[in-house]
Amino acid sequence: MDKPKHHILVCGSFRASGEPKGTCNKKGSLNFLPYIENEILDRGMTDVVLSSTSCFKACDYGPVMIVYPENYWYGNVNSEDVIDEILDALEEGRAAEQYLLS
């Protein structure tokens, strides 16, 4: 198995008990997972893997998405348009600056 070049992490706000309670979940972060996965496949981004996670502790900026190994932390990822811009930037080898958390 080839290791992926990029790992996209989407905050699911899961707590230790397994319950999703936080801001990202309440703002629909997990609803974007199928869209992101389909975009990754449609774009032929075979070197990218997608995961949902526990809370990133960045609730003021939710929904939050992180791209590794670049360590790009994106906030307010709240629409398919935002996701498209982030994926476009990833394909071009750059960050989607307007959504980066500083």
N, CA, C and O of each residue as an XYZ file, in Angstrom:
408
protein
N       0.834     -1.179      0.000
C       0.000      0.000      0.000
C       0.879      1.243      0.000
O       1.817      1.354      0.789
N       0.568      2.169     -0.885
C       1.265      3.447     -0.893
C       0.670      4.355      0.170
O      -0.548      4.436      0.331
N       1.547      5.033      0.889
C       1.068      5.989      1.875
C       0.579      7.238      1.157
O       1.180      7.656      0.168
N      -0.510      7.842      1.644
C      -1.015      9.054      0.997
C      -0.057     10.226      1.217
O       0.653     10.290      2.221
N      -0.057     11.138      0.267
C       0.766     12.339      0.368
C       0.101     13.372      1.277
O       0.784     14.133      1.962
N      -1.235     13.397      1.282
C      -1.988     14.368      2.068
C      -3.061     13.648      2.883
O      -3.625     12.641      2.456
N      -3.319     14.196      4.061
C      -4.377     13.678      4.917
C      -5.255     14.858      5.295
O      -4.790     15.811      5.920
N      -6.529     14.792      4.915
C      -7.496     15.829      5.264
C      -8.281     15.352      6.479
O      -8.874     14.273      6.473
N      -8.270     16.178      7.522
C      -8.965     15.871      8.755
C     -10.103     16.864      8.932
O      -9.892     18.075      8.878
N     -11.304     16.352      9.142
C     -12.474     17.192      9.356
C     -12.940     17.003     10.792
O     -13.195     15.883     11.234
N     -13.047     18.119     11.516
C     -13.473     18.039     12.910
C     -14.915     17.543     12.983
O     -15.824     18.127     12.393
N     -15.096     16.450     13.720
C     -16.426     15.908     13.942
C     -16.941     16.198     15.332
O     -18.052     15.806     15.688
N     -16.131     16.885     16.118
C     -16.495     17.304     17.483
C     -16.748     16.131     18.417
O     -17.413     16.299     19.439
N     -16.236     14.953     18.096
C     -16.485     13.793     18.945
C     -15.777     13.946     20.282
O     -14.654     14.445     20.347
N     -16.437     13.515     21.340
C     -15.884     13.519     22.681
C     -15.445     12.105     23.031
O     -15.713     11.165     22.283
N     -14.782     11.956     24.147
C     -14.272     10.647     24.558
C     -15.379      9.596     24.620
O     -15.125      8.415     24.384
N     -16.591     10.013     24.932
C     -17.713      9.077     25.001
C     -18.202      8.659     23.619
O     -19.019      7.747     23.490
N     -17.694      9.334     22.583
C     -18.105      9.024     21.217
C     -19.204      9.917     20.698
O     -19.550      9.859     19.518
N     -19.764     10.752     21.573
C     -20.850     11.646     21.151
C     -20.317     12.886     20.463
O     -19.392     13.520     20.971
N     -20.884     13.252     19.309
C     -20.509     14.509     18.670
C     -21.326     15.649     19.268
O     -22.540     15.702     19.074
N     -20.679     16.563     19.995
C     -21.409     17.611     20.699
C     -20.994     19.018     20.330
O     -21.753     19.953     20.586
N     -19.846     19.213     19.750
C     -19.282     20.545     19.604
C     -19.793     21.355     18.435
O     -20.709     20.957     17.716
N     -19.172     22.497     18.272
C     -19.565     23.482     17.269
C     -19.479     22.950     15.845
O     -20.414     23.126     15.063
N     -18.376     22.306     15.499
C     -18.207     21.850     14.113
C     -19.327     20.907     13.702
O     -19.891     21.033     12.615
N     -19.641     19.969     14.571
C     -20.727     19.037     14.280
C     -22.048     19.781     14.153
O     -22.816     19.529     13.224
N     -22.318     20.696     15.078
C     -23.572     21.453     15.041
C     -23.688     22.287     13.769
O     -24.795     22.567     13.308
N     -22.549     22.685     13.203
C     -22.545     23.471     11.976
C     -22.460     22.589     10.725
O     -22.290     23.098      9.618
N     -22.579     21.271     10.901
C     -22.699     20.369      9.761
C     -21.417     19.852      9.158
O     -21.410     19.436      7.999
N     -20.331     19.863      9.905
C     -19.057     19.420      9.333
C     -19.124     18.005      8.769
O     -18.573     17.736      7.702
N     -19.788     17.111      9.470
C     -19.841     15.718      9.009
C     -20.694     15.553      7.761
O     -20.517     14.592      7.013
N     -21.611     16.474      7.530
C     -22.426     16.410      6.318
C     -21.602     16.654      5.063
O     -22.020     16.292      3.963
N     -20.426     17.269      5.224
C     -19.562     17.559      4.078
C     -18.662     16.386      3.701
O     -18.048     16.405      2.634
N     -18.570     15.366      4.555
C     -17.670     14.247      4.268
C     -17.951     13.567      2.924
O     -17.011     13.351      2.159
N     -19.204     13.220      2.605
C     -19.445     12.597      1.302
C     -19.046     13.516      0.141
O     -18.501     13.055     -0.863
N     -19.320     14.810      0.284
C     -18.946     15.748     -0.782
C     -17.428     15.782     -0.968
O     -16.938     15.722     -2.096
N     -16.690     15.879      0.130
C     -15.232     15.927      0.048
C     -14.701     14.640     -0.568
O     -13.843     14.676     -1.451
N     -15.207     13.509     -0.105
C     -14.746     12.219     -0.637
C     -15.016     12.114     -2.140
O     -14.154     11.673     -2.900
N     -16.205     12.517     -2.561
C     -16.526     12.479     -3.992
C     -15.642     13.418     -4.797
O     -15.225     13.078     -5.904
N     -15.351     14.598     -4.252
C     -14.466     15.536     -4.940
C     -13.056     14.975     -5.070
O     -12.421     15.110     -6.116
N     -12.576     14.349     -4.014
C     -11.247     13.726     -4.056
C     -11.207     12.685     -5.169
O     -10.253     12.639     -5.945
N     -12.240     11.852     -5.248
C     -12.301     10.815     -6.283
C     -12.466     11.417     -7.680
O     -11.768     11.026     -8.616
N     -13.393     12.373     -7.816
C     -13.641     12.995     -9.124
C     -12.409     13.709     -9.666
O     -12.194     13.754    -10.878
N     -11.612     14.262     -8.778
C     -10.415     14.999     -9.183
C      -9.221     14.063     -9.399
O      -8.160     14.502     -9.844
N      -9.392     12.788     -9.087
C      -8.291     11.838     -9.253
C      -7.171     12.049     -8.250
O      -6.009     11.758     -8.535
N      -7.519     12.551     -7.083
C      -6.520     12.826     -6.046
C      -6.242     11.541     -5.259
O      -6.639     11.408     -4.101
N      -5.561     10.609     -5.905
C      -5.331      9.294     -5.327
C      -4.344      9.323     -4.161
O      -4.194      8.333     -3.445
N      -3.679     10.450     -3.977
C      -2.698     10.576     -2.912
C      -3.262     11.309     -1.693
O      -2.501     11.812     -0.867
N      -4.606     11.374     -1.577
C      -5.270     12.079     -0.479
C      -6.208     11.115      0.245
O      -6.941     10.354     -0.386
N      -6.174     11.159      1.579
C      -7.087     10.371      2.389
C      -7.866     11.338      3.287
O      -7.345     12.381      3.684
N      -9.108     10.986      3.600
C     -10.017     11.829      4.374
C     -10.419     11.114      5.653
O     -10.714      9.919      5.635
N     -10.430     11.850      6.773
C     -10.852     11.294      8.056
C     -11.651     12.326      8.836
O     -11.415     13.529      8.720
N     -12.605     11.840      9.637
C     -13.266     12.706     10.616
C     -12.576     12.459     11.952
O     -11.993     11.399     12.180
N     -12.650     13.459     12.832
C     -11.866     13.397     14.060
C     -12.675     13.813     15.281
O     -13.855     14.155     15.202
N     -11.990     13.767     16.398
C     -12.530     14.353     17.624
C     -12.331     15.864     17.553
O     -11.918     16.392     16.520
N     -12.620     16.544     18.631
C     -12.593     18.005     18.662
C     -11.175     18.550     18.520
O     -10.245     18.049     19.152
N     -11.015     19.573     17.693
C      -9.726     20.242     17.514
C      -9.522     21.376     18.517
O      -8.448     21.976     18.559
N     -10.531     21.675     19.319
C     -10.470     22.768     20.301
C     -10.306     24.126     19.622
O      -9.617     25.008     20.134
N     -10.939     24.281     18.478
C     -10.925     25.552     17.744
C     -12.362     25.933     17.392
O     -12.648     26.364     16.275
N     -13.254     25.768     18.358
C     -14.691     25.911     18.134
C     -15.096     27.290     17.598
O     -16.077     27.403     16.863
N     -14.357     28.324     17.955
C     -14.693     29.669     17.476
C     -14.590     29.788     15.960
O     -15.128     30.725     15.370
N     -13.893     28.831     15.325
C     -13.644     28.909     13.884
C     -14.333     27.800     13.101
O     -14.080     27.634     11.908
N     -15.198     27.046     13.758
C     -15.789     25.878     13.134
C     -16.761     26.178     12.019
O     -17.349     27.258     11.953
N     -16.918     25.213     11.152
C     -16.233     23.934     11.037
C     -14.754     24.103     10.648
O     -14.387     24.980      9.867
N     -13.931     23.229     11.225
C     -12.486     23.274     11.011
C     -12.046     22.044     10.229
O     -12.532     20.933     10.445
N     -11.102     22.280      9.307
C     -10.519     21.213      8.495
C      -9.011     21.425      8.488
O      -8.546     22.558      8.360
N      -8.249     20.355      8.622
C      -6.787     20.427      8.628
C      -6.252     19.572      7.489
O      -6.769     18.488      7.222
N      -5.219     20.060      6.822
C      -4.536     19.296      5.782
C      -3.101     19.042      6.244
O      -2.348     19.976      6.518
N      -2.738     17.757      6.324
C      -1.383     17.354      6.667
C      -0.741     16.696      5.469
O      -1.446     16.112      4.647
N       0.578     16.768      5.338
C       1.550     17.230      6.308
C       1.790     18.744      6.295
O       2.633     19.243      7.040
N       1.066     19.460      5.465
C       1.281     20.901      5.353
C       0.943     21.665      6.633
O       1.436     22.771      6.851
N       0.095     21.066      7.480
C      -0.364     21.686      8.720
C      -1.176     22.949      8.435
O      -1.063     23.947      9.148
N      -1.994     22.891      7.386
C      -2.904     23.991      7.073
C      -4.178     23.796      7.893
O      -4.877     22.795      7.740
N      -4.469     24.750      8.754
C      -5.696     24.732      9.554
C      -6.664     25.715      8.927
O      -6.389     26.914      8.866
N      -7.798     25.210      8.461
C      -8.807     26.035      7.820
C     -10.020     26.190      8.730
O     -10.468     25.232      9.359
N     -10.542     27.413      8.788
C     -11.722     27.675      9.585
C     -12.896     28.113      8.740
O     -12.735     28.540      7.597
N     -14.072     28.002      9.316
C     -15.319     28.384      8.650
C     -15.495     27.654      7.322
O     -15.893     28.244      6.318
N     -15.192     26.364      7.341
C     -15.366     25.519      6.151
C     -16.838     25.107      6.144
O     -17.199     24.016      6.586
N     -17.676     26.006      5.632
C     -19.121     25.866      5.807
C     -19.914     25.773      4.511
O     -21.136     25.920      4.515
N     -19.215     25.527      3.390
C     -19.946     25.366      2.128
C     -19.105     24.555      1.147
O     -17.892     24.416      1.303
N     -19.776     24.032      0.148
C     -19.068     23.292     -0.896
C     -18.121     24.216     -1.658
O     -17.069     23.771     -2.118
N     -18.476     25.490     -1.800
C     -17.594     26.440     -2.482
C     -16.272     26.598     -1.742
O     -15.210     26.645     -2.363
N     -16.336     26.681     -0.413
C     -15.115     26.801      0.389
C     -14.278     25.540      0.223
O     -13.065     25.620      0.029
N     -14.911     24.390      0.298
C     -14.202     23.119      0.131
C     -13.545     23.058     -1.240
O     -12.397     22.630     -1.356
N     -14.255     23.478     -2.273
C     -13.676     23.483     -3.622
C     -12.429     24.350     -3.693
O     -11.437     23.966     -4.312
N     -12.476     25.519     -3.061
C     -11.306     26.403     -3.073
C     -10.125     25.775     -2.348
O      -8.982     25.902     -2.788
N     -10.396     25.103     -1.244
C      -9.326     24.437     -0.495
C      -8.737     23.292     -1.313
O      -7.517     23.140     -1.375
N      -9.590     22.490     -1.939
C      -9.090     21.380     -2.765
C      -8.363     21.881     -4.006
O      -7.365     21.291     -4.420
N      -8.856     22.966     -4.605
C      -8.149     23.569     -5.748
C      -6.740     23.963     -5.335
O      -5.773     23.676     -6.041
N      -6.630     24.620     -4.192
C      -5.323     25.060     -3.695
C      -4.415     23.870     -3.425
O      -3.231     23.903     -3.759
N      -4.965     22.813     -2.820
C      -4.172     21.623     -2.542
C      -3.630     21.018     -3.834
O      -2.467     20.620     -3.900
N      -4.467     20.950     -4.845
C      -4.022     20.429     -6.145
C      -2.908     21.283     -6.741
O      -2.030     20.771     -7.435
N      -2.946     22.584     -6.470
C      -1.949     23.513     -7.015
C      -0.725     23.642     -6.112
O       0.201     24.390     -6.428
N      -0.712     22.916     -4.987
C       0.442     22.929     -4.103
C       0.571     24.179     -3.253
O       1.676     24.589     -2.898
N      -0.560     24.779     -2.930
C      -0.540     25.997     -2.116
C      -1.675     25.940     -1.099
O      -2.497     25.024     -1.112
N      -1.701     26.937     -0.221
C      -2.780     27.054      0.758
C      -3.888     27.945      0.221
O      -3.635     28.836     -0.590
N      -5.093     27.712      0.663
C      -6.222     28.619      0.374
C      -6.178     29.680      1.472
O      -6.863     29.574      2.489
N      -5.366     30.691      1.246
C      -4.995     31.686      2.262
C      -6.198     32.301      3.008
O      -6.131     32.518      4.217
N      -7.272     32.575      2.297
C      -8.384     33.305      2.910
C      -9.098     32.514      4.005
O      -9.859     33.092      4.781
N      -8.865     31.196      4.081
C      -9.513     30.371      5.087
C      -8.563     29.857      6.164
O      -8.989     29.178      7.099
N      -7.285     30.177      6.035
C      -6.294     29.700      7.008
C      -6.506     30.349      8.369
O      -6.804     31.539      8.466
N      -6.348     29.555      9.405
C      -6.354     30.082     10.771
C      -4.917     30.448     11.122
O      -3.982     29.706     10.820
N      -4.758     31.585     11.752
C      -3.382     31.996     12.095
C      -3.048     31.708     13.533
O      -1.935     31.993     13.977
